[in-house]
Amino acid sequence: LVGVLSAGDIRRAMTRGYSMHSLVDDIMETNVLTLDQRAARKDRSAVLDDPRFQLRRLSWIPVVDQRGCPVDIEKAG
């Protein structure tokens, strides 16, 4: 997983002068918070419930395998 791109990222990019022809690489978020697929579901839930995590105001969090490849997605909150 090299990054994620949300509707909010696109809106912010457009207000900064990027266009619909801009490269995704230029506007995607590369500092991505992920959950490890090997972690038990209850441990993943504990991370999602942590107040420090909730400060990031994320709706969805990618779940990655040991190679960092996305395998699932978890709903936050």
Disulfide bonds with the S-S distance in Angstrom:
none
